[in-house]
Amino acid sequence: VQLQASGGGLVQSGGSLRLSCAASGSIFSINVMGWYRQAPGKQREFVASITGAGSTLYVDSVKGRFTISRDNAKNTVYLQMNSLKPEDTGVYYCGAKRRIYSGYEYWGQGTQVTVSS
C-alpha cells in the first residue's frame, strides 16, 4: 500500500485547508485511514481517523473544526481543516491499517501545514 498526501500550505489563523491522501496498491485490505501530525520538537500525535464503514474519531483539540471523510471509489481520504490555529502547525501524515485495534502499518510522506498568527 502506498499513500500520497497533499494539500498542505501556509494559511492565516482562522483560515481553512483541505488535505488529501490517495491510496494505491493492495488497498482492498485497508480498513482504517487516519491523520497524524507532528509539530516541531514534539511527538507525532493522532488527529483523526475513519473506518471503511464511516466511523470517525477525532482528538479533542480539533473537534468541531476538522472533518475527516473518505471516498472509497477514489481510494482517497480527506481532512477538511477549518478555523485553523497556530497550534495546528506541523507536518501532517496520513496512515492506513487493516485492523481497527492495531497500529498503523502504512504511512504517507507528510505534508506541511503552517498557520500564521
Summary of the structure (lengths in Angstrom):
residues: 117
radius of gyration: 13.3
end to end distance: 36.9
largest distance: 41.5
contacts: 353
relative contact order: 0.32
helix: 8%
strand: 52%
